[in-house]
Amino acid sequence: VDEDCNDFLPWLGNKAGGEISSLLSIGKSAYGRALYATKDIQTGDCLLKVPYSTQLAPDNLPPEIACLLGDEVGDVAKVALLILYEKHLGKKSEWAPYISRLPLLMEMHSSVFWSDEELEMIRQSALYEETLKQKKQIEKDFLAVQLVSDDFPEQFQHITLQDFTYAYGLVTSRAWVSSRGVSMIPFADFLNHDGTSDSYVLSDAGRQHSEVIADRDFAPGDEVLIRYGKFSNATLLLDFGFTVSCNRYDQVRVELNVPQHDALYTQKLEILGRDRTPRIKDDNEFTYYENSFTVKKVGGGSRWGKGIPQSLRAFARIMACDSQQELHDLAKEAAENDGRLARKPLKNKSRELAAHQLLLSEMSRLIKDHDEHIKSRAPTPPTLREKSALRQKLALDLLSGELRVLKSASAWLESYCSRL
Ligand SMILES: C[S@@+](CC[C@H](N)C(=O)[O-])C[C@H]1O[C@@H](n2cnc3c(N)ncnc32)[C@H](O)[C@@H]1O
């Protein structure tokens, strides 16, 4: 039991005008605060219900401030500003019992808080670039927000980039998107993540509340965990500042480029540009580029290489073509079928082999990169500060998860090539 939080649920229930949860209480865990079952819970029970009126969303910002924020300022930045506004009010804030329970900057480990030296530990991962991109976005939002907050010196202490980044990190690590927009959901946001759970935060626009339903039975004292999403370690680290060892949702971004010295460079780009098949973007995909592909773990017995996107194999087949005629034949075949290029094995087996060897060599390069980087990390000296040691472990979890995915894809490609 977290005695510091004894007054929290009664305060929230009072604010909501009804009970939030009769089944859960706030306690402490290895992951910070957590929610525990207070009674026997059965699968299907409603664990908690938080009305929209007791959530913090962009429309909680005072209108005189909100109206000065341009459309370019997104919902995450607006809620971050709202947190800073309520924080400045201190005990006078109607949200003080909630705001005072939010974690401190030193307890947060999203890669946006990492130093340049710490970021070097994850240079091999697409997360490195994504972190820099996120930091740029935060700086851009900060400039827009600072212009407005400086006009309200009574309401805001002078906001620094560090203050704003901290508040932004609070939002990405504990807000959900509902029909009301990005919302901080007090109490629900004490739930920790378990990738195997089938419970998640649901929002009911009709009844104007968010709720969580139990996906299993719990005995009194059990920690109740939910799944934030089917997130890879890269997404977990960027948004929430933690990783899961052996994360089943891990994935790797693989980029292919037609080399400029390729005699058919222009023709290949042209035909690839014509392949407009929409690609499904999942929760983990950071940036969508035409030439970047998301590889997931390929199961040992997978006949079709599930986990290696068909679009990646198609790209490699086009890269492997070495005559105009071959490219023309592929375009013709696509036009006669469903319009998708090079989705079937090439009729010319040696060309099909070349395409997959090309993928294999890209995987081998990435494996070598990840492997060398992991091995080059000195073992954590016992004197290392707790924060640095934790971040080393997070980097290691991330890279080893990606390495597992790459090795599984490489093993499948090797076996496919040998079957050809
Ligand atoms: C929505 S909050 C959950 C409540 C949080 N433990 C607290 O003290 O308020 C999300 C944060 O909890 C922590 N967390 C949640 N699940 C975790 C897990 N499986 N492993 C490590 N940390 C976790 C991370 O710090 C994350 O940013």
The ligand as a MOL file (V3000), in Angstrom:
LIG
                    3D

  0  0  0     0  0            999 V3000
M  V30 BEGIN CTAB
M  V30 COUNTS 27 29 0 0 0
M  V30 BEGIN ATOM
M  V30 1 C 1.2310 4.9820 -16.9710 0
M  V30 2 S 2.5780 5.0420 -15.8710 0 CHG=1
M  V30 3 C 2.2720 3.7200 -14.7660 0
M  V30 4 C 2.3830 4.1400 -13.3120 0
M  V30 5 C 3.7760 4.4460 -12.8250 0
M  V30 6 N 4.4380 3.2210 -12.3810 0
M  V30 7 C 3.7910 5.4810 -11.6980 0
M  V30 8 O 4.6280 5.3440 -10.7990 0
M  V30 9 O 3.0190 6.4050 -11.7270 0 CHG=-1
M  V30 10 C 3.8310 4.4810 -16.9300 0
M  V30 11 C 5.2250 4.4030 -16.3130 0
M  V30 12 O 5.2860 3.2950 -15.4010 0
M  V30 13 C 6.5230 2.5920 -15.5540 0
M  V30 14 N 6.2250 1.2350 -16.0820 0
M  V30 15 C 5.0190 0.7620 -16.4570 0
M  V30 16 N 5.0980 -0.5230 -16.8500 0
M  V30 17 C 6.3880 -0.8810 -16.7200 0
M  V30 18 C 7.1080 -2.0930 -16.9880 0
M  V30 19 N 6.5210 -3.1770 -17.4710 0
M  V30 20 N 8.4530 -2.0740 -16.7640 0
M  V30 21 C 9.0720 -0.9900 -16.2870 0
M  V30 22 N 8.4450 0.1810 -16.0280 0
M  V30 23 C 7.1190 0.2430 -16.2320 0
M  V30 24 C 7.3540 3.4200 -16.5320 0
M  V30 25 O 8.1060 4.3220 -15.7820 0
M  V30 26 C 6.2860 4.1560 -17.3220 0
M  V30 27 O 6.7350 5.3710 -17.8950 0
M  V30 END ATOM
M  V30 BEGIN BOND
M  V30 1 1 1 2
M  V30 2 1 2 3
M  V30 3 1 2 10
M  V30 4 1 3 4
M  V30 5 1 4 5
M  V30 6 1 5 6
M  V30 7 1 5 7
M  V30 8 2 7 8
M  V30 9 1 7 9
M  V30 10 1 10 11
M  V30 11 1 11 12
M  V30 12 1 11 26
M  V30 13 1 12 13
M  V30 14 1 13 14
M  V30 15 1 13 24
M  V30 16 1 14 15
M  V30 17 1 14 23
M  V30 18 2 15 16
M  V30 19 1 16 17
M  V30 20 1 17 18
M  V30 21 2 17 23
M  V30 22 1 18 19
M  V30 23 2 18 20
M  V30 24 1 20 21
M  V30 25 2 21 22
M  V30 26 1 22 23
M  V30 27 1 24 25
M  V30 28 1 24 26
M  V30 29 1 26 27
M  V30 END BOND
M  V30 END CTAB
M  END
